[in-house]
Amino acid sequence: MSEEFEKLDSPLVVHKESDASYLETANIDVMSTSGKTDENKTNLVRHRFKKTKKKSKLPYVILLLVIIVSVVCALYFSGVIGNREENTTENTTNKTYAEVTENRFEGVITVKGTYIFFEGEEIDDMAALERILKYLDTDTTYVIQDEEADSVLLTQEIIPLLDKYGIKHGEPTFIISSGLKSKYEKAAETSSSASESTSAAN
């Protein structure tokens, strides 16, 4: 009975002919059939696999730590996290309250000589007063104060202008002093006080 051997490829993965584990297929067949080994050739067959290097995860870990630290620092310094007590005390101490002063001349037109005051503010001329009145709502009521007013200015110019724009008003109220001063009166007072001080210095 003759034994037939199929010629099988070598199960070795051979990378280079210069490797110590490289054996030709014919030599393996001879060795297996003869059962003898040459002293020059080794029967030790080594599998030489190319090692795949594992990628290091260290750069990714470092990058992740840097991102986390930077986000935490940004949140801390912007005041989102931490220092809650300090922020609340700063907010309570830095509150400022705006005082709203009540205008005692609101709804009042004062005529002092030839000077016109609309709600305590001096108006330069009739054109400026008309610009204010034409934007007011009709049926708005104003009190007219007469403080030694020029009668022509009051009766022939201001009152007809109020009637033209539908501003309600009563008869002018005579007053002794409203406390309002024109810029021209203030300038005259400062010049007179300056002249008195220079005369007193001489």
Rosetta silent file (secondary structure, phi, psi, omega in degrees, C-alpha in Angstrom):
SEQUENCE: MSEEFEKLDSPLVVHKESDASYLETANIDVMSTSGKTDENKTNLVRHRFKKTKKKSKLPYVILLLVIIVSVVCALYFSGVIGNREENTTENTTNKTYAEVTENRFEGVITVKGTYIFFEGEEIDDMAALERILKYLDTDTTYVIQDEEADSVLLTQEIIPLLDKYGIKHGEPTFIISSGLKSKYEKAAETSSSASESTSAAN
SCORE:     score description
SCORE:     0.000 S_00000001
   1 L     0.000  120.308 -177.428    0.000    0.000    0.000 S_00000001
   2 L   -94.514  136.574  179.720    1.580    3.170   -1.103 S_00000001
   3 L   -89.692  126.158  177.176    1.030    6.307    0.873 S_00000001
   4 L  -103.771  128.815  179.056    0.149    9.274   -1.158 S_00000001
   5 L  -109.547  131.756  173.069    0.873   12.597    0.312 S_00000001
   6 L   -81.593  141.823  178.357   -0.719   15.676   -0.890 S_00000001
   7 L   -83.035  111.118 -179.021    1.630   18.536   -1.210 S_00000001
   8 L  -101.662  149.004  175.635    0.326   21.172    1.162 S_00000001
   9 L   -70.327  152.723  179.855    1.516   24.701    1.370 S_00000001
  10 L   -65.505  133.618 -179.866    3.543   25.558    4.359 S_00000001
  11 L   -74.802   -1.962 -177.792    1.396   26.835    7.216 S_00000001
  12 L   -79.611  146.783  171.072    4.056   29.334    8.032 S_00000001
  13 L   -97.499  110.770 -175.481    3.700   32.961    7.261 S_00000001
  14 L  -105.966  127.898 -177.552    7.077   33.840    5.838 S_00000001
  15 L   -97.374  -43.172 -178.561    7.990   37.436    5.511 S_00000001
  16 L  -136.181  150.177  176.842   11.564   37.363    4.275 S_00000001
  17 L   -71.796  -20.976 -178.292   13.847   34.700    2.879 S_00000001
  18 L   -82.879   -5.327  179.602   16.587   35.870    5.191 S_00000001
  19 L   -67.822  152.654 -179.615   14.557   34.979    8.306 S_00000001
  20 L   -69.899  -23.966 -178.447   15.823   32.071   10.377 S_00000001
  21 L   -88.573    3.664 -176.940   12.437   30.382   10.181 S_00000001
  22 L   -78.529  122.877  174.387   12.386   30.394    6.379 S_00000001
  23 L  -133.799  139.109  178.163   12.348   26.926    4.908 S_00000001
  24 L   -74.073  157.032 -177.329   11.502   26.050    1.427 S_00000001
  25 H   -63.624  -36.219 -179.218    8.572   23.772    0.809 S_00000001
  26 H   -64.558  -38.910  179.998   10.787   21.094   -0.702 S_00000001
  27 H   -65.673  -36.440  179.529   12.925   20.887    2.395 S_00000001
  28 H   -66.407  -40.663  178.718    9.883   20.397    4.588 S_00000001
  29 H   -62.725  -41.438 -179.754    8.720   17.521    2.362 S_00000001
  30 H   -64.698  -42.484 -178.434   12.152   15.887    2.549 S_00000001
  31 H   -65.580  -40.057 -176.188   12.264   16.257    6.290 S_00000001
  32 H   -73.040  -33.049 -178.916    8.818   14.791    6.768 S_00000001
  33 H   -81.746  -37.809 -176.022    9.409   11.798    4.474 S_00000001
  34 H   -82.322  -29.617 -179.001   12.912   10.948    5.515 S_00000001
  35 L    77.347    0.197  179.378   12.432   11.511    9.207 S_00000001
  36 L  -112.644  149.729  178.886   16.035   12.751    9.412 S_00000001
  37 L  -117.173  143.650  173.245   17.179   16.269    9.857 S_00000001
  38 L   -76.781  149.783  178.668   20.305   17.847    8.612 S_00000001
  39 L   -72.683  -23.871 -179.138   22.514   19.382   11.211 S_00000001
  40 L   -78.579  -24.703 -176.829   22.798   22.554    9.177 S_00000001
  41 L  -106.631  144.805 -178.607   19.038   23.067    9.008 S_00000001
  42 L   -98.499  146.487  175.223   16.842   23.568   11.960 S_00000001
  43 L   -96.774    1.664  177.432   13.493   21.921   12.444 S_00000001
  44 L   -81.512  114.166 -177.809   12.394   24.718   14.721 S_00000001
  45 L  -107.093  121.355 -179.445    9.917   26.737   12.751 S_00000001
  46 L  -104.225  140.000  174.781    9.044   30.118   14.122 S_00000001
  47 L   -88.408  122.147 -179.422    6.009   32.095   13.212 S_00000001
  48 L  -109.758   98.819  176.889    7.040   35.657   12.475 S_00000001
  49 L  -100.563  143.902  177.679    4.035   37.892   12.638 S_00000001
  50 L   -78.059  122.983 -178.145    4.300   41.582   12.216 S_00000001
  51 L   -75.751  131.382  174.859    3.298   43.193   15.459 S_00000001
  52 L   -89.758  125.399 -178.755    0.693   45.858   15.154 S_00000001
  53 L   -77.992  130.481  177.562    1.549   48.729   17.402 S_00000001
  54 L   -77.055  135.146  178.926   -1.279   49.851   19.577 S_00000001
  55 L   -72.109  135.777  179.949   -1.933   53.526   19.326 S_00000001
  56 L   -74.689  135.474  179.745   -1.297   55.295   22.562 S_00000001
  57 L   -90.850   -0.405 -176.580   -4.348   56.913   24.135 S_00000001
  58 H   -60.763  -43.706  178.818   -2.259   59.303   26.190 S_00000001
  59 H   -61.371  -36.634  179.282   -2.520   62.316   23.806 S_00000001
  60 H   -68.326  -38.493  178.800   -6.302   61.972   23.748 S_00000001
  61 H   -65.642  -43.200  179.240   -6.484   61.793   27.542 S_00000001
  62 H   -63.629  -43.643  178.527   -4.277   64.878   27.902 S_00000001
  63 H   -61.441  -42.098  178.642   -6.366   66.791   25.355 S_00000001
  64 H   -63.355  -41.728  178.784   -9.583   65.843   27.170 S_00000001
  65 H   -64.755  -40.166  178.966   -8.142   67.002   30.513 S_00000001
  66 H   -63.380  -42.180  179.573   -7.029   70.329   29.026 S_00000001
  67 H   -64.067  -44.522 -179.396  -10.507   70.932   27.581 S_00000001
  68 H   -62.777  -44.332 -179.426  -12.230   70.098   30.883 S_00000001
  69 H   -64.105  -41.290 -179.406   -9.902   72.343   32.878 S_00000001
  70 H   -67.131  -38.131  178.322  -10.348   75.258   30.460 S_00000001
  71 H   -66.126  -43.591  179.723  -14.164   74.955   30.528 S_00000001
  72 H   -63.616  -41.883  178.735  -14.225   74.829   34.341 S_00000001
  73 H   -63.992  -41.827  179.673  -11.913   77.866   34.567 S_00000001
  74 H   -63.461  -41.636  178.493  -14.038   79.821   32.110 S_00000001
  75 H   -67.442  -37.357 -179.087  -17.214   79.060   34.070 S_00000001
  76 H   -67.216  -46.902 -176.574  -15.541   79.921   37.374 S_00000001
  77 H   -75.696  -20.795  175.046  -14.146   83.269   36.274 S_00000001
  78 H   -83.086   -8.404  175.685  -17.350   84.279   34.510 S_00000001
  79 L    90.739    7.569  179.492  -19.203   83.731   37.790 S_00000001
  80 L   -72.658  -42.219  176.669  -21.432   80.871   36.646 S_00000001
  81 L  -119.852  151.518  178.053  -19.984   78.468   39.223 S_00000001
  82 L    71.809  163.642  177.881  -18.364   79.229   42.556 S_00000001
  83 L    54.250   35.139  179.883  -18.243   82.546   44.440 S_00000001
  84 H   -64.817  -41.376 -177.651  -22.024   82.636   44.769 S_00000001
  85 H   -66.715  -41.090 -179.841  -21.860   84.429   48.123 S_00000001
  86 H   -64.403  -40.844 -179.854  -19.435   87.074   46.894 S_00000001
  87 H   -64.953  -39.436 -179.001  -21.580   87.823   43.835 S_00000001
  88 H   -68.814  -37.656  178.909  -24.739   88.195   45.907 S_00000001
  89 H   -69.187  -37.285  177.925  -23.077   90.569   48.361 S_00000001
  90 H   -64.581  -40.764 -179.427  -21.654   92.660   45.531 S_00000001
  91 H   -65.347  -36.679 -178.777  -25.045   92.877   43.868 S_00000001
  92 H   -74.553  -34.102 -177.689  -26.765   94.016   47.044 S_00000001
  93 H   -80.472  -24.770 -176.828  -24.164   96.630   47.918 S_00000001
  94 L   -90.691    8.204 -179.900  -23.894   98.096   44.418 S_00000001
  95 L   -71.447  132.122  176.395  -27.584   98.871   44.039 S_00000001
  96 L  -119.414  142.361 -179.224  -28.217  102.494   43.284 S_00000001
  97 L  -112.565  128.297  178.566  -31.549  104.152   43.490 S_00000001
  98 L   -87.318  125.394  178.676  -32.436  106.987   41.196 S_00000001
  99 L   -86.170  124.818  178.413  -34.315  109.700   42.955 S_00000001
 100 L   -97.766  113.758  179.895  -37.153  111.054   40.941 S_00000001
 101 L   -85.915  134.777 -179.629  -37.763  114.639   41.867 S_00000001
 102 L   -77.918  130.744  179.110  -41.312  115.786   41.519 S_00000001
 103 L   -84.166  110.874 -178.104  -41.729  118.721   39.205 S_00000001
 104 L   -75.122   -8.736  178.179  -43.914  121.201   41.073 S_00000001
 105 L  -101.921   14.194 -179.535  -44.465  123.107   37.819 S_00000001
 106 L   -66.848  130.573 -178.718  -45.956  120.140   35.956 S_00000001
 107 L    78.067   19.144 -176.069  -49.067  121.240   34.064 S_00000001
 108 E  -127.044  133.180  170.916  -48.213  124.931   34.624 S_00000001
 109 E  -112.278  119.945 -177.929  -47.348  127.678   32.148 S_00000001
 110 E  -109.763  130.946  175.790  -45.818  130.674   33.904 S_00000001
 111 E  -114.468  113.281 -178.640  -45.529  134.074   32.272 S_00000001
 112 E  -116.397  103.302 -175.404  -43.116  136.337   34.149 S_00000001
 113 L    64.221 -117.128  176.504  -42.901  139.713   32.470 S_00000001
 114 L  -105.799    9.948 -179.897  -41.914  138.815   28.911 S_00000001
 115 E   -97.669  139.343 -179.589  -40.399  135.459   29.872 S_00000001
 116 E  -113.951  130.993  177.028  -42.326  132.230   29.289 S_00000001
 117 E  -120.643  121.379  177.478  -41.795  129.106   31.437 S_00000001
 118 E  -105.617  111.780 -177.218  -43.363  125.806   30.334 S_00000001
 119 L    52.111   41.694  175.786  -43.489  123.370   33.285 S_00000001
 120 L    88.666   -8.323  178.914  -40.583  125.197   34.939 S_00000001
 121 E  -102.732  135.740 -178.734  -38.360  125.332   31.821 S_00000001
 122 E   -74.106  135.355  177.312  -37.727  128.625   30.101 S_00000001
 123 E  -106.474  133.577 -175.132  -38.985  128.894   26.493 S_00000001
 124 L   -68.314  -43.393 -176.612  -37.072  131.251   24.197 S_00000001
 125 L  -154.194 -177.080 -178.043  -39.973  132.492   22.074 S_00000001
 126 H   -68.624  -31.473  179.084  -43.533  131.829   20.881 S_00000001
 127 H   -64.393  -39.822  178.161  -42.339  129.540   18.074 S_00000001
 128 H   -67.129  -39.221  176.762  -40.691  127.219   20.616 S_00000001
 129 H   -64.270  -40.262  179.845  -43.880  127.189   22.706 S_00000001
 130 H   -65.636  -37.605  177.478  -45.943  126.374   19.613 S_00000001
 131 H   -61.543  -35.656  179.045  -43.648  123.446   18.754 S_00000001
 132 H   -72.856  -45.370 -173.394  -44.312  122.014   22.213 S_00000001
 133 H   -68.108  -33.250 -174.796  -48.075  122.613   22.214 S_00000001
 134 L   -71.550  -15.780  177.279  -48.805  121.098   18.814 S_00000001
 135 L   -97.714   -0.612  177.806  -47.561  117.670   19.965 S_00000001
 136 L   -81.396  154.656  176.490  -49.676  117.614   23.125 S_00000001
 137 L   -69.104  145.001  174.667  -52.926  115.706   23.286 S_00000001
 138 L   -68.663  158.379 -175.893  -56.056  117.765   22.853 S_00000001
 139 L    69.276   15.465  171.516  -58.105  118.244   26.015 S_00000001
 140 L   -78.273  139.803 -176.721  -54.899  118.559   28.054 S_00000001
 141 E  -106.341  134.063  176.546  -55.368  121.028   30.877 S_00000001
 142 E  -129.784  146.486  174.986  -52.791  123.650   31.875 S_00000001
 143 E   -96.795  135.325  178.464  -52.793  126.289   34.580 S_00000001
 144 E  -105.301  122.668  177.693  -51.577  129.748   33.523 S_00000001
 145 E  -103.283  132.487 -179.985  -49.672  131.723   36.147 S_00000001
 146 E  -108.538  105.314  177.033  -49.398  135.470   35.756 S_00000001
 147 E  -113.055   86.478 -175.979  -46.321  136.839   37.539 S_00000001
 148 L    50.834   46.908 -175.061  -46.354  140.478   36.462 S_00000001
 149 L   -73.788  151.012  171.218  -46.873  139.198   32.911 S_00000001
 150 L   -67.133  119.057 -172.486  -46.856  141.390   29.823 S_00000001
 151 H   -65.391  -35.578  178.701  -50.606  141.665   29.158 S_00000001
 152 H   -65.902  -45.180  179.489  -50.226  141.754   25.358 S_00000001
 153 H   -60.798  -43.475 -175.641  -48.030  138.630   25.382 S_00000001
 154 H   -72.563  -52.127 -171.558  -50.417  136.762   27.672 S_00000001
 155 H   -82.413  -30.295 -174.732  -53.833  137.727   26.261 S_00000001
 156 H  -102.277  -14.922 -178.593  -53.074  138.147   22.574 S_00000001
 157 H  -119.174  -51.687 -173.270  -50.418  135.481   21.939 S_00000001
 158 H   -73.750  -49.635 -177.921  -50.284  132.700   24.569 S_00000001
 159 H   -63.597  -44.969  176.233  -54.009  132.203   25.272 S_00000001
 160 H   -62.208  -31.149  177.997  -55.009  132.161   21.550 S_00000001
 161 H   -68.009  -40.073  176.401  -52.189  129.654   20.903 S_00000001
 162 H   -63.000  -42.741  179.231  -53.546  127.344   23.628 S_00000001
 163 H   -64.891  -35.302 -178.262  -57.045  127.614   22.145 S_00000001
 164 H   -62.175  -38.109 -177.821  -55.681  126.855   18.657 S_00000001
 165 L   -98.796   10.613  174.817  -54.294  123.463   19.743 S_00000001
 166 L    72.807   27.792  177.873  -57.233  122.543   22.000 S_00000001
 167 L   -87.427  125.594 -179.631  -55.385  122.939   25.299 S_00000001
 168 E   -78.701  145.106  178.811  -57.798  123.568   28.163 S_00000001
 169 E  -158.278  156.903  174.910  -56.993  126.395   30.570 S_00000001
 170 L  -102.280 -165.505  175.569  -58.726  128.589   33.039 S_00000001
 171 L   -68.493  144.627  178.878  -58.295  132.259   33.745 S_00000001
 172 L   -58.155  136.747  179.780  -54.683  133.268   34.474 S_00000001
 173 E   -94.931  126.518  179.299  -53.819  133.019   38.168 S_00000001
 174 E   -81.932  129.716  177.783  -52.007  136.032   39.623 S_00000001
 175 L  -131.256  155.544  179.841  -49.022  135.111   41.775 S_00000001
 176 L   -82.039  -49.368 -179.345  -46.407  137.205   43.563 S_00000001
 177 L  -150.902  129.055  177.125  -43.386  134.940   42.980 S_00000001
 178 L   -93.722  -16.092 -176.606  -43.004  131.527   41.387 S_00000001
 179 L    88.335   -3.839  179.873  -39.297  131.262   42.181 S_00000001
 180 L   -83.924  140.075  178.098  -38.456  130.893   38.483 S_00000001
 181 L  -128.362  136.414  177.114  -35.661  133.034   37.056 S_00000001
 182 L   -74.240  156.605  177.555  -34.862  133.667   33.433 S_00000001
 183 H   -63.287  -27.096  178.333  -31.329  133.114   32.151 S_00000001
 184 H   -73.677  -36.374  176.286  -31.212  136.833   31.425 S_00000001
 185 H   -66.584  -39.749  179.016  -32.116  137.650   35.043 S_00000001
 186 H   -65.565  -40.078  178.963  -29.428  135.268   36.287 S_00000001
 187 H   -64.962  -38.669  178.678  -26.841  136.854   33.979 S_00000001
 188 H   -66.562  -38.273  179.281  -27.801  140.321   35.232 S_00000001
 189 H   -66.612  -42.591 -179.272  -27.463  139.174   38.848 S_00000001
 190 H   -67.336  -36.925  179.000  -24.026  137.641   38.290 S_00000001
 191 H   -69.489  -37.782  178.599  -22.759  140.739   36.476 S_00000001
 192 H   -68.768  -38.545  178.019  -24.061  143.026   39.246 S_00000001
 193 H   -68.292  -34.210  177.584  -22.498  140.836   41.961 S_00000001
 194 H   -68.490  -39.139  178.655  -19.211  140.815   40.040 S_00000001
 195 H   -69.601  -35.027  176.797  -19.248  144.603   39.734 S_00000001
 196 H   -65.781  -39.182 -179.318  -20.016  144.943   43.462 S_00000001
 197 H   -69.329  -35.624  179.157  -17.104  142.654   44.367 S_00000001
 198 H   -71.981  -36.714  177.668  -14.668  144.619   42.166 S_00000001
 199 H   -69.144  -32.905  178.730  -15.842  147.915   43.637 S_00000001
 200 H   -73.010  -29.779  179.012  -15.454  146.532   47.175 S_00000001
 201 H   -72.960  -28.638  179.229  -11.931  145.333   46.361 S_00000001
 202 L   -79.087    0.000    0.000  -10.915  148.825   45.219 S_00000001
